[in-house]
């Protein structure tokens, strides 16, 4: 990866379809989320199409699936397939994985194998879809131990989710699991774990800012929202106390980097902070540059 030639690193993109055409969401949740995000054009790019999309824009992208099979009954896009596609497109794709925390010891072994054999750099958790509290010691703490030990990253969805929005009962998806304060316990119990709180954490934005300012290993990505809707306190902290811990993320393919960057250009962010958010903070966190 030629870091100097990249204009940005998008730390939040989704692999939504496998090489066999299998989707990680059932049709009802998929269609509802497309309506929620007002998705235009193709919603399910292949991994190769995603790589080409980011290569054309001179960007790199962290890419992952979401494994919530215990809660949804739908198997994810295979982590191995995501990692292999990233290896084949290493100039633009950075592989993360996702493991259903209810897989137990088998999931822990899988996590270690994905790091050691496939070069996975981090793990995505979606507490609301996966149906667990991040600070439940009986569920995911063995996974966190492996992630901390291997120096990889734990990325947690936080705040409201577009998945299930508009479906009766929200598709059974409960928002309570994704309060970022639950991740504060994880950061305290695993002090060397690198953590990303994904998204402006509505309705818990202040909680996310508090955790990120208090815990050195906690960062915030800005995915899933157009920057024109960012809460003012998020912009304030991104410009000041958290200028080295805030990361560009789009949520591709439901929100494109083109739209995100166009709106970010109009945001009141200091000139010296913009390159940190767009590339430098992510490059450091991902180990692409020296600390």
Order of alpha helices (4+ residues) and beta strands (2+ residues): beta-alpha-alpha-beta-alpha-alpha-beta-alpha-beta-alpha-alpha-beta-alpha-beta-alpha-beta-alpha-beta-alpha-alpha-alpha
